[in-house]
Amino acid sequence: MQFVKNPAISVYHPEVEAFDVLDEDGNFLSVLYTDFHPREGKQSGAWMTSYKGQYIRDGRDSRPHVSIVMNFTRPTETKPALLTFDEVNTFCMSLAMPCTECWHEAHMRLYQGRVFIAILWSCLPISWRTG
């Protein structure tokens, strides 16, 4: 997968970045928004949001727009923000869901939901382990 920053895509906050996600052949898979740092008014925690799901209608494949939101410690002018083990673990777990949204093709909405449920179930043991 390739992540190509696309400044032409509108974002909901100046700190958010938008990327075109491409497969190994350069085919467009999705738009991925990243929002990594805390700020006033932003909810704490980490999550994935799907702004536009993937679907196929009348033979046209409409690709998803998804985001990953985290609250990593910000770097300072004199010190980089090194991620803790828990932050890395949360990032990897949180990134799995939007990446899966980017990859799959759902010909029916019901199938798309089943894929998402399977992903959540596969993340459950990681959630238990990380507490």
TIVO-2410 file (N, C-alpha, C; in nm, 3 decimals):
# residues 131
REC num residu      c1      c2      c3 atome chaine
REC   1      M   0.083  -0.118   0.000     N      A
REC   1      M   0.000   0.000   0.000    CA      A
REC   1      M   0.088   0.124   0.000     C      A
REC   2      Q   0.037   0.226  -0.065     N      A
REC   2      Q   0.105   0.355  -0.067    CA      A
REC   2      Q   0.011   0.461  -0.010     C      A
REC   3      F   0.066   0.549   0.070     N      A
REC   3      F  -0.010   0.660   0.127    CA      A
REC   3      F   0.047   0.789   0.069     C      A
REC   4      V  -0.030   0.857  -0.014     N      A
REC   4      V   0.017   0.978  -0.082    CA      A
REC   4      V  -0.062   1.096  -0.027     C      A
REC   5      K   0.010   1.188   0.040     N      A
REC   5      K  -0.057   1.305   0.096    CA      A
REC   5      K  -0.123   1.384  -0.016     C      A
REC   6      N  -0.249   1.425   0.009     N      A
REC   6      N  -0.324   1.498  -0.092    CA      A
REC   6      N  -0.378   1.628  -0.030     C      A
REC   7      P  -0.303   1.738  -0.043     N      A
REC   7      P  -0.347   1.865   0.016    CA      A
REC   7      P  -0.470   1.925  -0.051     C      A
REC   8      A  -0.515   1.871  -0.164     N      A
REC   8      A  -0.633   1.922  -0.232    CA      A
REC   8      A  -0.763   1.876  -0.165     C      A
REC   9      I  -0.755   1.777  -0.076     N      A
REC   9      I  -0.873   1.726  -0.007    CA      A
REC   9      I  -0.903   1.815   0.114     C      A
REC  10      S  -1.027   1.859   0.127     N      A
REC  10      S  -1.068   1.942   0.242    CA      A
REC  10      S  -1.064   1.858   0.369     C      A
REC  11      V  -1.021   1.921   0.479     N      A
REC  11      V  -1.015   1.854   0.609    CA      A
REC  11      V  -1.092   1.937   0.712     C      A
REC  12      Y  -1.131   1.874   0.822     N      A
REC  12      Y  -1.214   1.941   0.922    CA      A
REC  12      Y  -1.136   2.022   1.024     C      A
REC  13      H  -1.003   2.011   1.023     N      A
REC  13      H  -0.918   2.089   1.114    CA      A
REC  13      H  -0.781   2.102   1.049     C      A
REC  14      P  -0.710   2.214   1.071     N      A
REC  14      P  -0.578   2.233   1.008    CA      A
REC  14      P  -0.475   2.126   1.043     C      A
REC  15      E  -0.489   2.059   1.157     N      A
REC  15      E  -0.393   1.955   1.195    CA      A
REC  15      E  -0.420   1.820   1.128     C      A
REC  16      V  -0.535   1.805   1.066     N      A
REC  16      V  -0.572   1.680   1.000    CA      A
REC  16      V  -0.506   1.675   0.863     C      A
REC  17      E  -0.455   1.558   0.827     N      A
REC  17      E  -0.397   1.538   0.693    CA      A
REC  17      E  -0.479   1.434   0.619     C      A
REC  18      A  -0.489   1.450   0.486     N      A
REC  18      A  -0.563   1.356   0.402    CA      A
REC  18      A  -0.465   1.288   0.306     C      A
REC  19      F  -0.485   1.159   0.289     N      A
REC  19      F  -0.399   1.079   0.203    CA      A
REC  19      F  -0.483   0.997   0.106     C      A
REC  20      D  -0.436   0.986  -0.018     N      A
REC  20      D  -0.490   0.888  -0.112    CA      A
REC  20      D  -0.420   0.757  -0.080     C      A
REC  21      V  -0.496   0.652  -0.065     N      A
REC  21      V  -0.439   0.520  -0.040    CA      A
REC  21      V  -0.443   0.444  -0.172     C      A
REC  22      L  -0.327   0.395  -0.214     N      A
REC  22      L  -0.314   0.326  -0.341    CA      A
REC  22      L  -0.265   0.184  -0.318     C      A
REC  23      D  -0.302   0.092  -0.407     N      A
REC  23      D  -0.250  -0.044  -0.395    CA      A
REC  23      D  -0.111  -0.051  -0.460     C      A
REC  24      E  -0.055  -0.171  -0.464     N      A
REC  24      E   0.082  -0.186  -0.516    CA      A
REC  24      E   0.095  -0.150  -0.663     C      A
REC  25      D  -0.019  -0.150  -0.736     N      A
REC  25      D  -0.017  -0.113  -0.877    CA      A
REC  25      D  -0.053   0.034  -0.900     C      A
REC  26      G  -0.074   0.109  -0.791     N      A
REC  26      G  -0.107   0.250  -0.803    CA      A
REC  26      G  -0.256   0.278  -0.820     C      A
REC  27      N  -0.340   0.176  -0.803     N      A
REC  27      N  -0.484   0.195  -0.814    CA      A
REC  27      N  -0.539   0.257  -0.686     C      A
REC  28      F  -0.629   0.353  -0.701     N      A
REC  28      F  -0.689   0.423  -0.588    CA      A
REC  28      F  -0.776   0.328  -0.506     C      A
REC  29      L  -0.752   0.324  -0.374     N      A
REC  29      L  -0.832   0.241  -0.284    CA      A
REC  29      L  -0.926   0.323  -0.197     C      A
REC  30      S  -0.876   0.435  -0.144     N      A
REC  30      S  -0.958   0.514  -0.052    CA      A
REC  30      S  -0.891   0.646  -0.019     C      A
REC  31      V  -0.963   0.726   0.059     N      A
REC  31      V  -0.906   0.845   0.122    CA      A
REC  31      V  -0.893   0.812   0.270     C      A
REC  32      L  -0.777   0.842   0.328     N      A
REC  32      L  -0.753   0.822   0.470    CA      A
REC  32      L  -0.718   0.956   0.534     C      A
REC  33      Y  -0.796   0.994   0.634     N      A
REC  33      Y  -0.770   1.116   0.712    CA      A
REC  33      Y  -0.698   1.074   0.840     C      A
REC  34      T  -0.593   1.148   0.877     N      A
REC  34      T  -0.522   1.120   1.003    CA      A
REC  34      T  -0.531   1.242   1.094     C      A
REC  35      D  -0.558   1.216   1.221     N      A
REC  35      D  -0.573   1.322   1.322    CA      A
REC  35      D  -0.506   1.268   1.448     C      A
REC  36      F  -0.379   1.305   1.471     N      A
REC  36      F  -0.297   1.234   1.568    CA      A
REC  36      F  -0.276   1.301   1.704     C      A
REC  37      H  -0.305   1.429   1.719     N      A
REC  37      H  -0.267   1.497   1.845    CA      A
REC  37      H  -0.388   1.555   1.917     C      A
REC  38      P  -0.381   1.560   2.052     N      A
REC  38      P  -0.490   1.620   2.129    CA      A
REC  38      P  -0.495   1.771   2.108     C      A
REC  39      R  -0.613   1.826   2.127     N      A
REC  39      R  -0.632   1.971   2.122    CA      A
REC  39      R  -0.759   2.003   2.199     C      A
REC  40      E  -0.777   2.128   2.230     N      A
REC  40      E  -0.894   2.169   2.305    CA      A
REC  40      E  -1.021   2.134   2.229     C      A
REC  41      G  -1.115   2.073   2.299     N      A
REC  41      G  -1.242   2.036   2.238    CA      A
REC  41      G  -1.243   1.900   2.171     C      A
REC  42      K  -1.128   1.836   2.158     N      A
REC  42      K  -1.121   1.704   2.094    CA      A
REC  42      K  -1.140   1.595   2.199     C      A
REC  43      Q  -1.220   1.497   2.166     N      A
REC  43      Q  -1.244   1.384   2.257    CA      A
REC  43      Q  -1.114   1.307   2.279     C      A
REC  44      S  -1.093   1.256   2.399     N      A
REC  44      S  -0.974   1.175   2.426    CA      A
REC  44      S  -0.996   1.034   2.370     C      A
REC  45      G  -0.888   0.958   2.360     N      A
REC  45      G  -0.898   0.820   2.313    CA      A
REC  45      G  -0.849   0.804   2.170     C      A
REC  46      A  -0.888   0.693   2.111     N      A
REC  46      A  -0.849   0.660   1.973    CA      A
REC  46      A  -0.967   0.589   1.907     C      A
REC  47      W  -0.989   0.620   1.779     N      A
REC  47      W  -1.100   0.556   1.710    CA      A
REC  47      W  -1.084   0.568   1.560     C      A
REC  48      M  -1.166   0.493   1.491     N      A
REC  48      M  -1.175   0.496   1.346    CA      A
REC  48      M  -1.313   0.547   1.309     C      A
REC  49      T  -1.321   0.628   1.205     N      A
REC  49      T  -1.449   0.678   1.156    CA      A
REC  49      T  -1.457   0.651   1.006     C      A
REC  50      S  -1.573   0.608   0.962     N      A
REC  50      S  -1.597   0.591   0.819    CA      A
REC  50      S  -1.692   0.702   0.776     C      A
REC  51      Y  -1.641   0.797   0.697     N      A
REC  51      Y  -1.724   0.907   0.648    CA      A
REC  51      Y  -1.806   0.865   0.528     C      A
REC  52      K  -1.751   0.773   0.451     N      A
REC  52      K  -1.820   0.725   0.331    CA      A
REC  52      K  -1.778   0.580   0.312     C      A
REC  53      G  -1.873   0.491   0.318     N      A
REC  53      G  -1.842   0.350   0.301    CA      A
REC  53      G  -1.821   0.313   0.155     C      A
REC  54      Q  -1.760   0.197   0.135     N      A
REC  54      Q  -1.739   0.146   0.000    CA      A
REC  54      Q  -1.863   0.072  -0.045     C      A
REC  55      Y  -1.899   0.087  -0.171     N      A
REC  55      Y  -2.011   0.011  -0.226    CA      A
REC  55      Y  -1.995   0.002  -0.377     C      A
REC  56      I  -2.063  -0.094  -0.435     N      A
REC  56      I  -2.067  -0.108  -0.580    CA      A
REC  56      I  -2.213  -0.095  -0.622     C      A
REC  57      R  -2.239   0.002  -0.710     N      A
REC  57      R  -2.375   0.024  -0.759    CA      A
REC  57      R  -2.368   0.045  -0.909     C      A
REC  58      D  -2.452  -0.029  -0.981     N      A
REC  58      D  -2.456  -0.020  -1.128    CA      A
REC  58      D  -2.317  -0.039  -1.189     C      A
REC  59      G  -2.238  -0.130  -1.129     N      A
REC  59      G  -2.105  -0.160  -1.180    CA      A
REC  59      G  -1.998  -0.059  -1.145     C      A
REC  60      R  -2.034   0.046  -1.072     N      A
REC  60      R  -1.937   0.149  -1.033    CA      A
REC  60      R  -1.892   0.126  -0.889     C      A
REC  61      D  -1.761   0.118  -0.870     N      A
REC  61      D  -1.703   0.095  -0.738    CA      A
REC  61      D  -1.675   0.230  -0.671     C      A
REC  62      S  -1.753   0.263  -0.571     N      A
REC  62      S  -1.734   0.388  -0.496    CA      A
REC  62      S  -1.646   0.357  -0.375     C      A
REC  63      R  -1.531   0.421  -0.368     N      A
REC  63      R  -1.432   0.388  -0.267    CA      A
REC  63      R  -1.455   0.465  -0.137     C      A
REC  64      P  -1.412   0.408  -0.024     N      A
REC  64      P  -1.441   0.468   0.107    CA      A
REC  64      P  -1.353   0.587   0.143     C      A
REC  65      H  -1.404   0.666   0.237     N      A
REC  65      H  -1.329   0.775   0.301    CA      A
REC  65      H  -1.333   0.744   0.451     C      A
REC  66      V  -1.217   0.718   0.509     N      A
REC  66      V  -1.209   0.677   0.649    CA      A
REC  66      V  -1.104   0.760   0.723     C      A
REC  67      S  -1.114   0.758   0.856     N      A
REC  67      S  -1.014   0.832   0.934    CA      A
REC  67      S  -0.966   0.748   1.051     C      A
REC  68      I  -0.846   0.781   1.095     N      A
REC  68      I  -0.792   0.727   1.219    CA      A
REC  68      I  -0.761   0.847   1.307     C      A
REC  69      V  -0.812   0.841   1.429     N      A
REC  69      V  -0.796   0.952   1.523    CA      A
REC  69      V  -0.726   0.899   1.647     C      A
REC  70      M  -0.620   0.967   1.688     N      A
REC  70      M  -0.542   0.929   1.806    CA      A
REC  70      M  -0.521   1.055   1.891     C      A
REC  71      N  -0.456   1.038   2.003     N      A
REC  71      N  -0.420   1.151   2.089    CA      A
REC  71      N  -0.278   1.131   2.140     C      A
REC  72      F  -0.182   1.126   2.048     N      A
REC  72      F  -0.042   1.109   2.083    CA      A
REC  72      F   0.013   1.236   2.147     C      A
REC  73      T   0.108   1.218   2.237     N      A
REC  73      T   0.176   1.331   2.298    CA      A
REC  73      T   0.247   1.411   2.189     C      A
REC  74      R   0.237   1.542   2.197     N      A
REC  74      R   0.302   1.629   2.098    CA      A
REC  74      R   0.451   1.642   2.127     C      A
REC  75      P   0.531   1.657   2.022     N      A
REC  75      P   0.672   1.688   2.044    CA      A
REC  75      P   0.685   1.835   2.089     C      A
REC  76      T   0.796   1.866   2.151     N      A
REC  76      T   0.824   2.005   2.186    CA      A
REC  76      T   0.939   2.054   2.098     C      A
REC  77      E   0.979   2.178   2.116     N      A
REC  77      E   1.091   2.231   2.037    CA      A
REC  77      E   1.221   2.160   2.070     C      A
REC  78      T   1.233   2.106   2.191     N      A
REC  78      T   1.360   2.044   2.233    CA      A
REC  78      T   1.352   1.893   2.252     C      A
REC  79      K   1.233   1.836   2.245     N      A
REC  79      K   1.219   1.693   2.273    CA      A
REC  79      K   1.118   1.629   2.178     C      A
REC  80      P   1.159   1.520   2.111     N      A
REC  80      P   1.062   1.451   2.025    CA      A
REC  80      P   0.958   1.379   2.111     C      A
REC  81      A   0.845   1.354   2.054     N      A
REC  81      A   0.741   1.279   2.125    CA      A
REC  81      A   0.756   1.132   2.090     C      A
REC  82      L   0.828   1.060   2.173     N      A
REC  82      L   0.846   0.917   2.151    CA      A
REC  82      L   0.721   0.845   2.198     C      A
REC  83      L   0.668   0.756   2.114     N      A
REC  83      L   0.546   0.685   2.149    CA      A
REC  83      L   0.576   0.578   2.255     C      A
REC  84      T   0.482   0.564   2.347     N      A
REC  84      T   0.493   0.457   2.446    CA      A
REC  84      T   0.453   0.326   2.381     C      A
REC  85      F   0.482   0.215   2.448     N      A
REC  85      F   0.441   0.084   2.398    CA      A
REC  85      F   0.289   0.080   2.380     C      A
REC  86      D   0.216   0.132   2.478     N      A
REC  86      D   0.070   0.133   2.470    CA      A
REC  86      D   0.020   0.215   2.351     C      A
REC  87      E   0.085   0.330   2.323     N      A
REC  87      E   0.044   0.412   2.209    CA      A
REC  87      E   0.068   0.340   2.077     C      A
REC  88      V   0.181   0.272   2.065     N      A
REC  88      V   0.211   0.196   1.943    CA      A
REC  88      V   0.109   0.083   1.926     C      A
REC  89      N   0.082   0.013   2.035     N      A
REC  89      N  -0.013  -0.097   2.030    CA      A
REC  89      N  -0.153  -0.047   1.991     C      A
REC  90      T  -0.196   0.062   2.049     N      A
REC  90      T  -0.327   0.120   2.017    CA      A
REC  90      T  -0.330   0.165   1.872     C      A
REC  91      F  -0.222   0.227   1.826     N      A
REC  91      F  -0.214   0.272   1.687    CA      A
REC  91      F  -0.230   0.154   1.591     C      A
REC  92      C  -0.155   0.046   1.615     N      A
REC  92      C  -0.161  -0.070   1.526    CA      A
REC  92      C  -0.301  -0.130   1.524     C      A
REC  93      M  -0.362  -0.141   1.642     N      A
REC  93      M  -0.497  -0.196   1.649    CA      A
REC  93      M  -0.596  -0.103   1.580     C      A
REC  94      S  -0.582   0.026   1.603     N      A
REC  94      S  -0.675   0.123   1.544    CA      A
REC  94      S  -0.658   0.134   1.393     C      A
REC  95      L  -0.538   0.118   1.343     N      A
REC  95      L  -0.513   0.128   1.200    CA      A
REC  95      L  -0.568   0.009   1.123     C      A
REC  96      A  -0.583  -0.105   1.189     N      A
REC  96      A  -0.633  -0.225   1.121    CA      A
REC  96      A  -0.772  -0.203   1.062     C      A
REC  97      M  -0.858  -0.134   1.135     N      A
REC  97      M  -0.995  -0.117   1.087    CA      A
REC  97      M  -1.005  -0.026   0.965     C      A
REC  98      P  -0.944   0.094   0.964     N      A
REC  98      P  -0.955   0.174   0.841    CA      A
REC  98      P  -0.884   0.109   0.723     C      A
REC  99      C  -0.774   0.039   0.747     N      A
REC  99      C  -0.705  -0.028   0.635    CA      A
REC  99      C  -0.794  -0.135   0.574     C      A
REC 100      T  -0.866  -0.208   0.657     N      A
REC 100      T  -0.956  -0.310   0.605    CA      A
REC 100      T  -1.069  -0.246   0.525     C      A
REC 101      E  -1.118  -0.132   0.571     N      A
REC 101      E  -1.219  -0.058   0.494    CA      A
REC 101      E  -1.163  -0.020   0.357     C      A
REC 102      C  -1.035   0.016   0.352     N      A
REC 102      C  -0.973   0.057   0.226    CA      A
REC 102      C  -0.963  -0.059   0.128     C      A
REC 103      W  -0.936  -0.180   0.178     N      A
REC 103      W  -0.907  -0.295   0.091    CA      A
REC 103      W  -1.028  -0.365   0.035     C      A
REC 104      H  -1.135  -0.376   0.110     N      A
REC 104      H  -1.241  -0.468   0.069    CA      A
REC 104      H  -1.333  -0.409  -0.036     C      A
REC 105      E  -1.405  -0.501  -0.099     N      A
REC 105      E  -1.508  -0.463  -0.195    CA      A
REC 105      E  -1.637  -0.530  -0.149     C      A
REC 106      A  -1.739  -0.452  -0.126     N      A
REC 106      A  -1.868  -0.505  -0.084    CA      A
REC 106      A  -1.969  -0.487  -0.195     C      A
REC 107      H  -2.020  -0.598  -0.242     N      A
REC 107      H  -2.123  -0.592  -0.345    CA      A
REC 107      H  -2.262  -0.573  -0.284     C      A
REC 108      M  -2.272  -0.606  -0.154     N      A
REC 108      M  -2.398  -0.586  -0.083    CA      A
REC 108      M  -2.365  -0.529   0.054     C      A
REC 109      R  -2.447  -0.440   0.104     N      A
REC 109      R  -2.423  -0.374   0.233    CA      A
REC 109      R  -2.414  -0.476   0.346     C      A
REC 110      L  -2.495  -0.582   0.343     N      A
REC 110      L  -2.493  -0.684   0.447    CA      A
REC 110      L  -2.355  -0.748   0.456     C      A
REC 111      Y  -2.295  -0.778   0.341     N      A
REC 111      Y  -2.162  -0.839   0.342    CA      A
REC 111      Y  -2.060  -0.744   0.405     C      A
REC 112      Q  -2.069  -0.617   0.375     N      A
REC 112      Q  -1.975  -0.519   0.431    CA      A
REC 112      Q  -1.984  -0.521   0.583     C      A
REC 113      G  -2.103  -0.526   0.639     N      A
REC 113      G  -2.119  -0.531   0.784    CA      A
REC 113      G  -2.058  -0.655   0.843     C      A
REC 114      R  -2.071  -0.768   0.777     N      A
REC 114      R  -2.012  -0.893   0.827    CA      A
REC 114      R  -1.860  -0.884   0.829     C      A
REC 115      V  -1.802  -0.821   0.728     N      A
REC 115      V  -1.657  -0.803   0.727    CA      A
REC 115      V  -1.615  -0.720   0.848     C      A
REC 116      F  -1.687  -0.611   0.873     N      A
REC 116      F  -1.653  -0.524   0.985    CA      A
REC 116      F  -1.666  -0.597   1.118     C      A
REC 117      I  -1.771  -0.676   1.135     N      A
REC 117      I  -1.788  -0.753   1.259    CA      A
REC 117      I  -1.672  -0.851   1.276     C      A
REC 118      A  -1.629  -0.916   1.169     N      A
REC 118      A  -1.517  -1.009   1.177    CA      A
REC 118      A  -1.389  -0.937   1.219     C      A
REC 119      I  -1.369  -0.816   1.171     N      A
REC 119      I  -1.251  -0.739   1.208    CA      A
REC 119      I  -1.256  -0.704   1.355     C      A
REC 120      L  -1.372  -0.657   1.402     N      A
REC 120      L  -1.385  -0.624   1.543    CA      A
REC 120      L  -1.358  -0.747   1.630     C      A
REC 121      W  -1.410  -0.861   1.591     N      A
REC 121      W  -1.390  -0.984   1.668    CA      A
REC 121      W  -1.241  -1.019   1.671     C      A
REC 122      S  -1.170  -0.999   1.560     N      A
REC 122      S  -1.027  -1.032   1.557    CA      A
REC 122      S  -0.947  -0.937   1.645     C      A
REC 123      C  -0.996  -0.814   1.669     N      A
REC 123      C  -0.926  -0.719   1.754    CA      A
REC 123      C  -0.955  -0.739   1.903     C      A
REC 124      L  -1.060  -0.815   1.933     N      A
REC 124      L  -1.102  -0.832   2.072    CA      A
REC 124      L  -0.990  -0.886   2.161     C      A
REC 125      P  -0.917  -0.992   2.121     N      A
REC 125      P  -0.809  -1.040   2.208    CA      A
REC 125      P  -0.701  -0.934   2.232     C      A
REC 126      I  -0.673  -0.851   2.132     N      A
REC 126      I  -0.575  -0.744   2.149    CA      A
REC 126      I  -0.627  -0.645   2.253     C      A
REC 127      S  -0.756  -0.612   2.246     N      A
REC 127      S  -0.815  -0.519   2.343    CA      A
REC 127      S  -0.805  -0.575   2.484     C      A
REC 128      W  -0.832  -0.702   2.501     N      A
REC 128      W  -0.824  -0.762   2.633    CA      A
REC 128      W  -0.681  -0.755   2.686     C      A
REC 129      R  -0.584  -0.782   2.596     N      A
REC 129      R  -0.444  -0.786   2.638    CA      A
REC 129      R  -0.394  -0.649   2.676     C      A
REC 130      T  -0.439  -0.545   2.603     N      A
REC 130      T  -0.388  -0.411   2.630    CA      A
REC 130      T  -0.466  -0.340   2.737     C      A
REC 131      G  -0.581  -0.396   2.775     N      A
REC 131      G  -0.659  -0.342   2.885    CA      A
REC 131      G  -0.727  -0.217   2.852     C      A
***
